[in-house]
Amino acid sequence: MIIVIRITGEVGLRKEINETFNRLRLRKKYSCIVFENPTKEQLGMVNKVRDFVAFGEINPDTYKKLVEKRKTKIDNFFRLHSPRGGIKTKLHFPKGVLGDHKEKINKLVERML
């Protein structure tokens, strides 16, 4: 399973990037979506917005906590809080929060619950 969390807001983004966020249903800051079996098209969209999101492989325990705390009408789409302890939004992982976190995304998600 892959989780994608939008970190940046809408101000100053190119039209193509905004359209990709809309297709991923990541319209607001700190919204996230979980892909259980991502398709090649979904992975391409994530790759296009990789400079504006944090993404990685989420383990089943963290996903279970996410579902329990954030019950929504739409499955696999969640709104999160800003992370406890703050984040650096202009830098890529490991110095900042943007980009591919691989398995370490679980720590970020738990800070945002």
Residue, then its C-alpha position, 0 to 999 in steps of 0.5 A: m500500500i502506498i500513501v500520498i500526503r499533500i504538504t503544500g497549498e495551492v498558491g503559486l502552483r502551475k496549472e498542470i500540477n493543480e490538475t494532477f492534485n484534483r485527479l488524485r483527490l488531494r485538493k487541500k493541504y494535509s489531505c492524503i490518499v491510500f492506494e492499495n494496488p496502485t496502477k501505472e497511471q496513479l504512480g505516474m501522477v504521484n511522480k509528477v507531484r513528487d516535489f509537493v507531497a510526501f509519499g511512501e509505503i504504509n504498513p497495515d498497523t498504521y493504516k488500521k490506526l488511520v481508518e479508526k481515527r479518521k472515518t470518512k464516507i470515501d474509502n482511502f481518502f483522509r484529512l490529517h492534522s499538521p504534524r506535531g513537532g513541525i516540518k520543513t516543507k522546502l527540503h526533500f527527505p531526509k532533511g525535509v518532508l517532501g518526496d519518497h519516504k519509503e517505510k519511514i512515512n509511518k512515523l510522519v503519519e502517526r505524528m499527523l493523527 
